[in-house]
Structure formats: structure tokens, C-alpha cells
Amino acid sequence: MKISISFYGNLIIHRTEANELKRQIQIPGGMTVSGLLVSYGISEKTVKAVCNGKKVDVRHILMEDDYLQFYSLNSGG
């Protein structure tokens, strides 16, 4: 299924070479936020996940056309 994702803060290293703010990816049905984080090698403890404008837990099951945003909890500044 297809979802859109964005990375912010220290997580921008996971953006594409074109440095796209938002991109579409294909994931298997039933995937959780946690599963997606694991696929990118990102620790659950270092991010806040927002799905369709609402903060979600890492156990949240992703659905077709979701828009998932990851924010670094240790962005510095």
C-alpha cells in the first residue's frame, strides 16, 4: 500500500537525494509506525510520529494514503 512520509530535524538524513520534503513509499499492509522506523534504522526513542496531523504511538497501524511525519526529539538548537 502507499503512504507519504516526511522527516524533520536530525532525521533529514533519511530524505532522498533530491531532498524531497514529502515522498510516497510502498509498504506492506499491517505495517506499524515501529516497523517503518526499524526499516529506516531509527530508534523509537528518538522520534515523535504524527499521522494525518495527530500524534501517534509507535504501535499505530498504517493505512493506505496515510501521511506520516517523523520529528527528531533531539534536534538541538
N, C-alpha and C positions, 0 to 999 in steps of 0.2 A: 504494500500500500504506500501511498505518497503522503509525506508530511513536509512542512517547511521548517527550517531551523535557522537560528541566528546565535552568534557568540559575541559576548561583550567583555570588557576588562581584559584581564590576563589571558582569557580564552580565545582572543582573536587569532592566536596561532593556529587555530583549527579552521579558519576560513580558507577558502580556495585560493589558488594563486592569483585569481582575478580580484581577490579581496572583497568578494560579494558579501554584502551585509546580510542578505536573506537568500537562502537557496533551498531547492527542493531535493529531497532524497527519497529513495525507496527503502522501506523497512518491512520485515515480516509482520504479519498480523499477530496481535497479542503482545507486542514488544512493550516493555515498560520504560519509563524515563531512566531507571537504573541500568537496564540493558543497553540503552543507547549510550549512556555515559561510559559504560565498560567498553563498548565498541570503539570509542574515541580515546580510551585510556585516561579518562578523567575521574578523579576521586569524587564520590558523592558528597564528601565533607567540605569540598572547596567551592561548591556552586549553589546558586539558587535557581530553580527551574520555574518558568512561567509558561503556562499552556493556554493559548487563546485569551491572554490577558489576566489570567488568575494564577497565583502561586500554587504549585502542586508538589506533592510528596514524590519521592523517587519511585514509589510503588504504583504511581499513576499509569494506567494502561493507555497507550497512544491509539488514536483513531484516525481514519482517513481524513486528510485535509487539515489536521491539527497544525497550529503554528507554535512551535516550541522555541523559547528563548532561554539561553543559559547566561547567567551573570556570575562573574567571579566574586567570591566573598572576600578575597584578599587583593583587591585592585591597587591598594596603596594610594598615595596622593598627598 
